[in-house]
Amino acid sequence: MKKWGFFVVVVLMLGGIAIKYVSKGFTEEGESKDSQPGSNAFQMVAASQIYQGELLLVNKDNPLHETSIKSDIVKLSEHSELTQGYVLMDTKLRLSRSVAQAFVKMVQAAEQDGVSRFLISSGYRDFAEQEALYREKGSQVALPPGRSEHNLGLSLDVGSSQAEMKRAPEGKWLKKNAWKYGFVLRYPEDKTAITGIQYEPWHFRYVGLPHSAIMQEKDMVLEQYLDYLREKKSLTAEAEGRTYEVTYYPVTDNVMIRIPVNQRYEISGNNVDGVIVTSEK
C-alpha cells in the first residue's frame, strides 16, 4: 500500500475568512472530532494543484511543470532497502522513494510465484539527461525534455535477465499483476494510436490504487482513463479488498471543492484541466 502523505494547512485571509489549503497526499489530520465518517467539507485547491500528483498526463502535448517532479527522488544504490529482489543496471539510477518501495513490494510478490529475474535499466531523468538522450537517440526513440514521463520520477524501465520483456516471464507476470501494486503498462501494443508512443513492454508507470485497477479492468491507458473520469465525474471502485471513491473537478483558478472528512484522501492534478480526489472508505 502506498505511503500516506501529509496534510499542509496554510491560512489565507480573504475578507476575514480563514481558508485551508490542501496539498497532495492522503491525510487523517486536520479532521473535526465532531465530524461523522462519510461527511464532506470544503477546501480551497490552488490552480497549481493541476500540475502535482500521480495522475499527471505527460506527453508531447502536455509538458510537465517543475512542480510536477516528485519531491522524494533518491539514488537507489544508496538505499539497500530499495534495491531488494532485482538488479540495478546503473548505480546512478534515481527514482521516487515511494515508487521504489511499491516496486520492491511487487517484485517480492512475483518471487513467490517463481518469477525473480527483474532488473531496472532507467528511472528518473532530469531535463539535462533527457536532452542528452533526445539528441543521441532522436525523436523516433526519445522525447524532448519535459515531455517524457521519466522526468516525473513515477516511471521506470523494467527488464529481465532471461529474455526481452515481451517474451520473458517477468514481462508476462507484470502485465497480469502490476495493477495490484499501483503500476500500469504505460504504452501497450494495441494503444499506440492513443498514446502516440510505440509499444514499450518495459515501461511501467505508477498511478496508484484504485486507478491502476480501474485501468486494468477497463483496458484503458492514462489518456482514456482521464477522459473517462471527466465523463463520469464521480465513481466508486473496489480494489484489493478496499472501497474507493474517485471524483474529478475541473479547475481553472483557485477553487473550493468537497473533500471527505474522517477519511483518507489524495488529491492529484491531471496536468491538463482539473484535479482528481480519491478517498478510501
Phi and psi in degrees as a GROMACS rama.xvg file:
@    title "Ramachandran Plot"
@    xaxis  label "Phi"
@    yaxis  label "Psi"
@TYPE xy
-68.632  155.718  LYS-2
-74.9442  129.128  LYS-3
-69.9455  140.274  TRP-4
-83.4962  -153.395  GLY-5
-131.076  168.023  PHE-6
-114.831  125.304  PHE-7
-111.526  129.149  VAL-8
-110.636  120.26  VAL-9
-116.58  122.747  VAL-10
-88.7615  120.609  VAL-11
-109.65  134.427  LEU-12
-102.061  106.712  MET-13
-120.327  103.432  LEU-14
59.3546  33.3075  GLY-15
84.4061  2.32956  GLY-16
-100.314  128.952  ILE-17
-87.2863  127.312  ALA-18
-121.682  136.111  ILE-19
-86.3614  140.855  LYS-20
-109.526  129.689  TYR-21
-102.471  123.396  VAL-22
-92.667  171.677  SER-23
-65.3697  152.436  LYS-24
123.464  147.321  GLY-25
-71.8513  152.959  PHE-26
-150.064  151.452  THR-27
-126.573  8.80148  GLU-28
-95.8178  165.623  GLU-29
69.1169  23.0573  GLY-30
-99.3927  143.62  GLU-31
-73.2383  135.237  SER-32
-67.9964  -21.1864  LYS-33
-89.8778  -7.74382  ASP-34
-75.6358  148.369  SER-35
-101.569  145.599  GLN-36
-56.3118  138.94  PRO-37
93.501  -11.249  GLY-38
-81.8294  168.93  SER-39
-125.014  158.971  ASN-40
-134.537  164.824  ALA-41
-99.874  137.684  PHE-42
-134.555  149.325  GLN-43
-85.2298  129.342  MET-44
-115.377  125.267  VAL-45
-74.2553  149.421  ALA-46
-58.3739  -27.9131  ALA-47
-65.5146  -17.6405  SER-48
-64.4285  -20.8242  GLN-49
-55.5487  -28.9098  ILE-50
-103.185  18.2923  TYR-51
-132.769  143.315  GLN-52
127.692  -173.497  GLY-53
-102.153  2.55496  GLU-54
-113.626  22.3806  LEU-55
-69.5537  131.484  LEU-56
-90.4451  113.292  LEU-57
-120.325  121.675  VAL-58
-159.985  -167.244  ASN-59
-63.8305  -23.9673  LYS-60
-96.119  -15.2305  ASP-61
-132.752  82.097  ASN-62
-68.9076  151.965  PRO-63
-81.4402  157.764  LEU-64
-97.6991  160.408  HIS-65
-58.1843  -33.2335  GLU-66
-74.1108  -9.85575  THR-67
-76.9028  -23.374  SER-68
-67.2314  133.603  ILE-69
-56.9947  138.84  LYS-70
-84.519  -7.98318  SER-71
-109.547  35.0448  ASP-72
-66.554  130.504  ILE-73
-135.041  157.144  VAL-74
-82.9848  115.575  LYS-75
-61.5008  -36.1236  LEU-76
-64.4003  -16.4474  SER-77
-91.5721  2.97292  GLU-78
-135.111  94.5244  HIS-79
-59.6797  -31.2351  SER-80
-69.3902  -15.3494  GLU-81
-99.2324  2.774  LEU-82
-123.308  29.1648  THR-83
-88.3122  131.729  GLN-84
90.5881  4.20274  GLY-85
-154.492  167.6  TYR-86
-99.3068  132.126  VAL-87
-94.0079  115  LEU-88
-76.6011  -17.5923  MET-89
-144.028  124.181  ASP-90
-68.1918  -13.7667  THR-91
-89.2109  -4.1929  LYS-92
-62.9101  135.183  LEU-93
-121.922  157.355  ARG-94
-163.587  159.881  LEU-95
-59.314  133.58  SER-96
-58.505  -44.9101  ARG-97
-64.9264  -36.0697  SER-98
-69.203  -40.9251  VAL-99
-62.4614  -39.1793  ALA-100
-62.9047  -41.8175  GLN-101
-66.1577  -36.2809  ALA-102
-67.1639  -42.728  PHE-103
-60.5137  -43.333  VAL-104
-60.454  -38.552  LYS-105
-69.1106  -45.4328  MET-106
-70.388  -27.7203  VAL-107
-66.1516  -38.0508  GLN-108
-66.8789  -39.3318  ALA-109
-63.8776  -37.6507  ALA-110
-61.3764  -34.5696  GLU-111
-66.3069  -21.8386  GLN-112
-95.0353  9.27586  ASP-113
83.1012  15.7451  GLY-114
-114.43  115.043  VAL-115
-148.074  15.8171  SER-116
-105.193  51.6633  ARG-117
-85.2403  153.498  PHE-118
-147.972  156.065  LEU-119
-117.319  126.199  ILE-120
-106.571  -16.9433  SER-121
-157.747  146.542  SER-122
-137.791  -120.885  GLY-123
-74.4549  137.262  TYR-124
-126.157  134.383  ARG-125
-79.0472  175.488  ASP-126
-62.739  -36.6619  PHE-127
-64.6977  -42.8267  ALA-128
-65.3948  -38.0541  GLU-129
-67.5637  -38.8239  GLN-130
-62.6866  -43.4409  GLU-131
-63.7827  -41.6734  ALA-132
-65.7512  -40.3692  LEU-133
-64.1841  -40.9647  TYR-134
-68.4775  -36.7671  ARG-135
-74.375  -45.5589  GLU-136
-93.9884  -26.3393  LYS-137
86.623  170.941  GLY-138
-70.1631  -16.5798  SER-139
-75.6804  -18.8797  GLN-140
-117.255  -38.6472  VAL-141
-121.535  160.698  ALA-142
-104.837  155.116  LEU-143
-64.4273  161.545  PRO-144
-55.179  136.488  PRO-145
87.4474  -10.8543  GLY-146
-107.1  -1.20899  ARG-147
-102.889  140.443  SER-148
-63.1302  -24.6373  GLU-149
-64.5109  -19.6874  HIS-150
-76.3797  -9.74866  ASN-151
-83.601  -38.5968  LEU-152
96.9082  4.90486  GLY-153
-102.487  -7.54949  LEU-154
-118.298  152.56  SER-155
-148.863  152.429  LEU-156
-99.4873  118.011  ASP-157
-107.259  134.179  VAL-158
-125.623  -176.584  GLY-159
-133.14  144.346  SER-160
-83.1761  -0.936765  SER-161
-98.1319  -40.7791  GLN-162
-165.206  174.988  ALA-163
-64.3828  151.394  GLU-164
-60.6932  -28.7846  MET-165
-62.9302  -29.239  LYS-166
-110.08  -20.1919  ARG-167
-70.9639  149.46  ALA-168
-56.5884  -34.3163  PRO-169
-64.5419  -42.9531  GLU-170
-65.4939  -42.0797  GLY-171
-66.5469  -39.3533  LYS-172
-65.5837  -44.6763  TRP-173
-63.969  -41.4561  LEU-174
-58.5932  -33.2305  LYS-175
-88.3224  -33.9587  LYS-176
-117.805  -11.6759  ASN-177
-57.9257  -32.2154  ALA-178
-59.0921  -29.4875  TRP-179
-63.9652  -20.1725  LYS-180
-113.748  14.4669  TYR-181
91.0002  3.60132  GLY-182
-101.767  152.54  PHE-183
-133.279  148.174  VAL-184
-73.0522  109.478  LEU-185
-72.7765  -34.8549  ARG-186
-125.73  75.8716  TYR-187
-68.0137  162.905  PRO-188
-65.7989  -33.9203  GLU-189
-95.6123  11.5538  ASP-190
-123.289  16.8507  LYS-191
-63.8121  -30.7364  THR-192
-68.5795  -23.8806  ALA-193
-90.5903  -45.884  ILE-194
-79.0922  -26.6274  THR-195
76.4189  9.8935  GLY-196
-122.684  138.763  ILE-197
-61.3356  159.775  GLN-198
-55.8085  124.592  TYR-199
-130.041  88.76  GLU-200
-67.7582  -3.97004  PRO-201
-102.285  -13.736  TRP-202
-93.0956  110.703  HIS-203
-115.349  140.911  PHE-204
-122.006  136.959  ARG-205
-88.4323  124.732  TYR-206
-123.323  -16.608  VAL-207
84.4892  160.567  GLY-208
-82.2653  146.396  LEU-209
-90.8186  4.37129  PRO-210
-61.2455  -41.9608  HIS-211
-63.2486  -35.5225  SER-212
-68.2271  -42.5538  ALA-213
-65.3033  -43.6973  ILE-214
-63.2743  -37.8408  MET-215
-66.243  -47.8193  GLN-216
-63.1009  -38.8338  GLU-217
-98.2197  5.40754  LYS-218
53.9552  53.2225  ASP-219
-115.156  146.116  MET-220
-94.7169  173.952  VAL-221
-57.9597  -40.679  LEU-222
-57.0856  -46.1697  GLU-223
-67.5217  -39.5914  GLN-224
-64.991  -43.3755  TYR-225
-65.7461  -36.58  LEU-226
-64.7716  -38.6844  ASP-227
-62.9364  -41.6755  TYR-228
-66.5697  -37.6052  LEU-229
-61.7293  -39.3136  ARG-230
-72.0733  -44.8904  GLU-231
-78.1197  -28.7566  LYS-232
70.5817  -49.8211  LYS-233
-149.298  144.097  SER-234
-152.659  159.253  LEU-235
-113.88  137.545  THR-236
-137.186  145.935  ALA-237
-104.409  133.236  GLU-238
-152.091  120.92  ALA-239
52.6805  43.7242  GLU-240
79.7169  7.23789  GLY-241
-121.046  153.67  ARG-242
-111.02  132.672  THR-243
-126.67  150.891  TYR-244
-117.465  130.289  GLU-245
-120.732  125.61  VAL-246
-131.544  132.868  THR-247
-100.026  136.18  TYR-248
-126.712  123.805  TYR-249
-69.3366  142.117  PRO-250
-135.634  122.922  VAL-251
-117.421  -17.4732  THR-252
-156.096  -179.442  ASP-253
-55.6284  130.155  ASN-254
-143.379  150.379  VAL-255
-88.5011  132.727  MET-256
-131.678  162.237  ILE-257
-83.3187  134.716  ARG-258
-130.709  150.527  ILE-259
-73.4475  149.322  PRO-260
-105.865  138.604  VAL-261
60.9062  29.0215  ASN-262
-136.418  148.263  GLN-263
-72.2581  139.967  ARG-264
-150.387  161.566  TYR-265
-137.311  142.297  GLU-266
-115.717  126.874  ILE-267
-131.399  137.419  SER-268
-76.9283  170.258  GLY-269
-111.9  2.20739  ASN-270
69.7597  14.5281  ASN-271
-128.642  -66.2507  VAL-272
-150.069  9.07824  ASP-273
-172.967  -173.509  GLY-274
-128.303  155.565  VAL-275
-119.205  125.428  ILE-276
-101.079  123.5  VAL-277
-118.716  119.991  THR-278
-119.703  146.976  SER-279
-102.848  120.115  GLU-280
